[in-house]
Amino acid sequence: MSALSTNNNLFSGFIYNCDHVLLSYNCNSCSFLFGCSGLKNQKYCIFNTQYTPADYEKTVDRIIDHLHTTGERGEFFNSQIAFFGYNETVAQDYMPLTKEEAVNKGFKRSDYEEPFPQVATLLQASELPDIQHVKNDILQQAIVCEVTGKPFRVIQQELDFYRAHNIPLPKRHPEQRYTDRM
């Protein structure tokens, strides 16, 4: 994580000009923080609430003792507080898990599927013409991915780019293209 002119900062990220910071994120010119986020020019704060110096020390010690007692100290935050499903994060790109594996490990999982494009015609990827012969009506059609079978659409700017650079239309869904690059 990024840090600039800092001292005694542990398990924190994007901490600038701060001293004595624990488990905090994105704080600037602060001292004695625990579990804080987005603070500037603050001292003796726990979870973004300011304390007296004596109460700060006592409360932080109590929290750390509790974390140690429950076995949570030194562990990552519980995955159940994550905003996104495992399959919606870059973790899936670098450490892929099946749905069952993710759920068994306690991760959230998103079952969101893109809505089916509202088009009259579906084109098979194998039936796509050369870019010189593509007509503008392709914009009202969907192409069926040659790998996943998921339909996808081409937008005007994309079509203009392909034509200007003499690039064939894609035959794979954008998510499949991303997976191929990974």
HELIX and SHEET records of a PDB file:
HELIX    1   1 PRO A   53  THR A   70  1                                  18    
HELIX    2   2 SER A   79  ILE A   81  5                                   3    
HELIX    3   3 TYR A   86  GLU A   88  5                                   3    
HELIX    4   4 ALA A   91  TYR A   94  1                                   4    
HELIX    5   5 LYS A   99  ASN A  104  1                                   6    
HELIX    6   6 ALA A  125  GLU A  127  5                                   3    
HELIX    7   7 ILE A  131  HIS A  133  5                                   3    
HELIX    8   8 ASN A  136  GLN A  140  5                                   5    
HELIX    9   9 GLN A  156  ALA A  164  1                                   9    
HELIX   10  10 PRO A  174  ARG A  181  1                                   8    
SHEET    1   A 3 ALA A   3  LEU A   4  0                                        
SHEET    2   A 3 GLY A  13  TYR A  16  1                                        
SHEET    3   A 3 TYR A  25  ASN A  28  1                                        
SHEET    1   B 5 ASN A   7  LEU A  10  0                                        
SHEET    2   B 5 ASP A  19  LEU A  22  1                                        
SHEET    3   B 5 SER A  31  PHE A  34  1                                        
SHEET    4   B 5 LYS A  43  ILE A  46  1                                        
SHEET    5   B 5 THR A  49  GLN A  50 -1                                        
SHEET    1   C 3 THR A 121  GLN A 124  0                                        
SHEET    2   C 3 GLN A 141  VAL A 144  1                                        
SHEET    3   C 3 PRO A 151  PHE A 152 -1                                        
END                                                                             
